[in-house]
Structure formats: C-alpha cells, structure tokens
Amino acid sequence: MNRKPRLDIAALCAAAITATLACASGGTPAPPTVVQPIIAGRTHELVWPVKTREQVDLWLHGFALLTNDSSAVPLFRPGYRDDLTVLKNKANVLTQLDVNHDKLASRLASSRSLINAQFVPFYFSSVEEMHGAIDRFIASDGNPGAAKTQVEAAQFAVLSGYFPSPADRIWLALFSSSLWDEDTKFYHSYWLQQQRERANVIDSTTAMWQHLVRPRITRFLNNTQQRDGDILLSLPLGGEGRTLNASGAVRTSVAVNFPARPADVPEAMYAIAHEIVGSVANAAIADNTSPAEQREGVADKLSGPATVRGGLMLLEKFVPELADGYARYYISASGIAPDANPRAQLAARFPIPNAIRDAIARQINNVTSGI
C-alpha cells in the first residue's frame, strides 16, 4: 500500500474534489463534478463548529479493522483495532466484517486507489442515507443513468470516482454489506455509548477550539480558503486526520481524533493544526521539487513529514503554549518516547529539506500577513 500520511485525492477527483489529507493514487479516473460534501445538522451559530458524525466513524471503523499500517503517523489511532476486537470478543459478537476480513483486507492492501475511499462518508448526512445510496449504486452496477434524483446522481458520481472498475464495485458490495452487519450487531450501540460517555469532551473541545485556538488562527484559515467548515471528532482516528474540501465550496470538513477525556482535549487541537496546514506544506513541496521528482514520488514521500513539521510551525507562531505538546504527541504517535527537547526530536524524526522547511515558514508568514 503506497501511501503518505496525508491522503490527497486531488488526482482522483480533479474535476470535482479537492482533498487535503493525502494518500494519492495517480491513475484513478476523476468523477464528474459533484455537489459539496453533505454534512447534516450544521450549526450556523458558530464558525467551524465541533461535531460528531456516525456515518464517518462507522466507515472509518471498517477501514481501521482492515488496514495494516506501519507509517510514521498511523492512519488510525494506535491500538484501535485491537481495542475494538477485544470489545467485540467480550460481547461474543461475530459479524460479516469478521467473516470476510481476510478477503476484504487482501484487496484493500493490494489496491492503491481503494484507500482513498475513506472519504466516502463525508458526502452523506447519515448512515441511512449512505447505506441506501451505496446499495442502489451497487444494484445498478454503477450506472449513473439509474439515479432517480439530482442528489442521487451526485452521490453516484462520487461513488463512481472511488469505485470505477467492476472489481472495485465487487469489493464495495462485500465491504458495505459486511459493514451494515457490523453496525447492526455492534457498532451502532458502541457509538451511541461513546457519545454519551464523551459528551463533556465535546464541550471541552468546543471551548478550547472556539476560545483559544481558532481566534488566533482565523487569518490563516481565511487566507488559505478555509473560512468555515466542520471539525468532526472521530473515534477511529489518531494524529492523522481526514480533510476534505469540495471544489468551489466554502466549507471544509476536518475529521480528527476524539479525545477520551477532557484532559486530552489538546490532542484534538494538535490534529487540527496538522490538518489545516496541509495546503501550505504541499505548496512548499511543489515549489521546491522538480517535475521529475514529483513523477518519481519524491514529493509524495515528503508530504507527511512536511505536514507534521508545518503543524508545529503554525502553533509556534500562533499558539506557542501548545507547541511542545504537539511535538510530544506526534513523536509518541510515531512509536517512540519523547525526550527532553521534543521540538528538536520532532525535526529529527520527520526530516525535510531545509528549502522546504523555510518555504513552509515563509508561506505561513505570507498567508497571515494578508487581510
């Protein structure tokens, strides 16, 4: 599985989707233009509200249980798969996701493009809507002419972009049917329980984000075309979030780790910084790598380390009291223990060329010097 810690699906959906968490696979055809991600229950009283979304967590849960990940910043919370497997075993629950695990995981590991399908749930407002649209898409064998409404046609376009081939749609059929069984027998009740137990975490995250971090980085957000969006706290995620922008849309969807306790809320702030700096980090890479290096994958390999380093630079400039904690968090996420100088340790753990480091710093300064 050739991927970077940030999944970038711009190549996948160039005509319709800009994704800034990148795990790009260049040869996947782009779908037709589609509507922006559909996230239900938007809270217009707040800019960048903090929310949770069951369809996002369910879908990512399925990928987390199927994915073997050895990257420096894992795609999912370390230990998530083992923890959830233990819970299911204690409850004596066996689902079709367990039964079909090996077949699904094998295909997922061998396909560079399927990993990008982690973004599918961002385009739906609920588990029920996602379930219905995917079932109809599969029944029509991906035929866009089978859509009954304009909204469904847009949803079919998204699904066609992620599952363009018959083999992809066969995998989707098995994965989705297995996931619905997982949801019915286990995940829905687990998700509801977690929402109840972590309600105070949502409140604490909202307070820290709205009253400390967001006000200080508003100019950065505005000047990087991230004026408004949704922060989605997601149970399966760790330091590697998922960020999706729809082409031409004002709002951005940023899914980050869901802290277990109010005391852990800064961890969500670290992941937000990591995610929102991605466009600046990738621009710095593009400006400091040659076309040949980009074709050879050099730029792709730099994206993850550059984004981790960029998140630290952003906090150092605007929320310096979180900088050391950020460095310790991403060092720990990479599987090693932080030392007494976590920022220097982070630089050693996630090396990038000096030219790219300096370009990220300049772009953060330039972006924030505007109106």
N, C-alpha and C positions, 0 to 999 in steps of 0.2 A: 504494500500500500504506500504509494508515493504521495506524501502529503506534507504540508507545512503546518505549524501550529495555528496560523490564521488561514481559514478556508476562504479563498477568493473565487467566487463563481462568476466573475465578470465574463470569462471566456465562454462559460456555459450558457449564460443568458445575456449576451452582449446587447441584444436588441431590446431587452425588457427589464433586466435585473442588474443591479449593482450590489454585490455582496462584499462586505469588508471584513470577513473572517476567513481567511483564505486557505483553501485546500484544492487548488485549481487542477483541473484536468483538461488540457487544452483541446482535445479533439472532439468534445461533446458538442453537438449542434445546438444553436440557440433557438428558444421557442419564440413564437410571435409575441408582439407587445402585449403586456398583461396589466391588469389593474394592480394598484399598490397592495402590499400585504394587508390582509383583513384581520384586524385585531379588535375583538368585541369589547364593549364596555369602556370606551376611552373616557378618561377623566379630564375634562376640559378645564376644570378649575385650577389645575396645576400644569405647569410646563414640565415635561419629562416626568410624568408620574411613575411611581413604583407599583408594579402589578405582579400577579402570578397568572399562568395560563396552563390549564390541564392538558390541552392538546399538544403544547410544546413539550411539556415534561414527559408525557406518555411516549411520544415519538422518539425523543432523545433517550429515554429509558430503554427502548427497544434496541437502538444503536449501541448504547453503552453495554448491554448484555452480550452483544455480538462482536464487539470490537476488541482486538488485542492492540494495545497502544504502548509504544516504547519511546515516544518523543520526549524532549526535554520538558515541555509543558504539556501534560497529558490532555487529550480531548475531553476527558470526563474526570469527575472527582476521583482521586486515588482511593481505591477500596470500595467504590460504589457497587461494582458488580458483585464482589464477594459479600458485601453487607446485605444487598437485596436478595442474593441467593440464600443466605442464612435465614433471613426472614421468611422467605417462601418455604424453605425446608421445615422450619419450626411450625408453620401453619399447615404443613402437609399438602402444599399446593403444587400441582403439576399442570402446566399449560402447554398449548401448542407451540409457544415460543421456546419452551424447553425441549419439546419433542423434535422440533425442526431446527434446533440450534446449529448443529454441525453443517447442515446443508446451506442455511442462510449465511452463516459466518464464512464459509468457504468462498461463496460467490462474492460476498462483500469484500473480503480480503484480496480477491483477485481482480476487482474492478476499480479502476482509478476514479471513475465517474460516480459510482453509487454513493461514495462517502459524502458527496455534495448534497445528496437528497436529505440530509439532516435539516435543510432549510424548508422543507415542505410545510410543516405545521404553521409557519409564520403567515401563510396565506389563507388561513382558515380561522373562523371565530370560535369554534368549539370542537370537541371530539366528535359530536354527532354530525356536524357539517362535513368535517374531514372524512369521516367514515363513509357517509353517503356518496360524496363526490368520488372518492377513490374506488368504491365498489362499482359505481356507474362507469367510471373511466375504464376499469378492467373489463367489465361486461361488454363494452363497446370496442375492446381491443385498441384503445387509444384513438379512436376515430373522432376528430374534432367536430365532424358534422353531426354526431349523435348528441351533442349538448342541447339541452332543452331551453336554456336561458342564456342571456349575455354573461351573467355571473358564472354560470357553469362552464361556458365556453372559455372564459378567462382561467378558470380553475383547471380545465383540461389542458390549456396551453402550458400552464406551469408544470403539470404532471408530465406532459409530453417532453418538456425540456429536460427533466430529470430522468425520465424513463423512456428514451426514444426508441429502443430496439425491442423486438419480441422477447428476447432473453431478459432484458431489464424488467419488462412488464410481468413476466413469469415470476421473477424474484419478488416484485412488488405484490403480486397476488398472494404469494405464500407468506411474505412478511406481514402484510396488513391483516390477513385472516388470523395469523398467529398472534398479532398484537391485540386485535379485538378480543380474542380469548383471554389473553393476559390481563387486559383491562377488566373484563367481566369477573374473572376469578380472583384477582389480586389487586391490580394497580389502582383502580378507582377508589377502593376503600382505603388503601395505603395513602394515596394522595390527599384525600379529604382529612385523614388523621393528621398528616403533616401540616396541613393548612391550619388546623385548629391549634396544634402544639406550637407553631411558629408565628402565630398572629402578632405577638409582641415584637418579633424580629422584623416583620414587615413595617410596623410602626417606627421602630428604631432606625431601620434603613432609610425610610422616607425622611425622617428628621435629619439624619446626618447628610443625606444627599441634598435635600432642599435648602437646608440652612447653613451648611458648611461648604460642601464641595461644589455643587452646581453654581452658586452665585460667583464663585471665584473663577470658574472656567467658562462662564457664559460667552465671553467674547470669542474664546477659542471655538466653542460649539457653533456660534453664529457664523463665524468666518470660515468654517470648514463644512458648510451646508448641512449642519446638524442642529438646526434651530429648535426642533421639537421632536419628540419621539416617546417611546415607552421603554422603561427599564423593567425587564422581566426577570424575577428571581426564579431560578430553575434548579430543581433538586438534583438532577444528574451532573450538573456542571461544576467544574473547579476553576482554576485560573484561566483556562481557555474558554472564552465566551463565544457567542454567535451573534454577529451583527449583520443586519440586512437592511439595505435601502432599496426601495422601489424606484425605478427610473422616473425622474420628474416629480417624485413625491417629496413633501415637506418633512414627513415624519420618518424617523429611523426606529427600528426595533433592535434593542440590545438585550440579549439574554446573558445573565451572569450567574455566578454561584449563589445559592440560597444559604446564608449563614445558619448554623444550627442554634446559636444563642445570640442574644443582644450584644454580648461582649465581643462576638466575632464579626459584627457589622462592618468594621473597616475592611474586611476581606472582600466584601462586595464593592467597596469604593476602589480597591486596587484593580479588580477585574474591569470595572467601568473605565478607569484610566487607560488600562491596557487596550480596551476595545476602541475607544473613541480616537486614539492617536494613530490608529492603523492607516488611515488615508495619508497622513503626513509621513509616516515611516515608509510606506510603499512608494510615495512620490520621491523621497530621498533616494531610495534604491534605484528607481527608474532613471533618475538623473545622474547616477554615479555607477552605472553598469552599462556595458556596451550591448548593442543588439545581439552580438554573438553570445555574450554571457547570458543574456536573457533567454535565448533559444536553448542554450545548454543547461538551463535550470539553476544557474548560479544565483540569479535574483530570487528565485523561489526559496532557496535554502537560506537566504539572508532575511527573509520576511519575518520569520518567527523571532529570532534574536533581536532584530531591529525594533520590532513592536514591543517586546519586553523592555528594551532599553528606552524606547520612546516614552512608554508609560511612566518610567521613573523620572525622565526629564520633565515631563508635564507636571508631575507632582512636586518636583524640586522647585519649579518656578512658581506654582500657584498654591499648593497645599503642602508646604515643606514638612509640616509635622507628621505627614503620612509617608514620607519618602523612605525612611528606614524600615518601617513596617512592610511597605510594598516590596522592598528588596528582600527582606527575610521571607516573605510569603512566596515569592517566585523562586527563590533558592530552595525552599522546602518543597515546593511543587515539583522541582526538577529532581528530587530524590536525595538531596544532600542536606546536611545540617548547616544552618547559618553560623558564621563566625562573628568576631567582634566588630568587623568592618563590613557590613552586609552590602553596601553600595559597591565597594571595590570588588567584593566577591561576586556580585551580580555581573559586573563588567567582565570578569574572567570567565564566568560560567556561560555567558551569552556574548561571545566576541563578535564585533562587527568592524569593518574597516574604519579608520579614523575619518575618512572623507564622508562616509555615510553618517557616522555619529555627528560630525559637525554640521552636515546638511539638515539632519533632523532638528538639532538645536536652533539653527538659523530659521528653519521653516516655522517652528513653534514661536519664535520671536517675531517673525514677519507676520504670521497669521494674527497674533494677538496685538500687533501694533496698529491694526486697522480699526475701523469704526465698530 
